[in-house]
């Protein structure tokens, strides 16, 4: 019987308008993927007014992801920017936010195109 190997999480970036960026987190995200993604979030937070993190295709996320989202939110707020979570629909994502007590900490929307307007 072969072991099931899951690919680590990936991401995709879209820029629907000037100074607004959407980053979609796809698959499973933890300490390993955040090591690569953290500098990307830092650079996006530094140059955007709105950073939307789309979690609709996120299959797993741990506290490392939450820590990086908090860091990005603080970086954006230093220059009056906003971090917005979209697609908080999968049970793992909504449950992780709920258990961590961070459900109300983040601004959330149903789909990222609403934040891009």
Helices and strands as residue ranges (DSSP letters): E 10-17, E 20-29, H 31-47, E 50-54, E 58-61, H 63-77, E 82-86, H 91-100, E 107-109, H 112-115
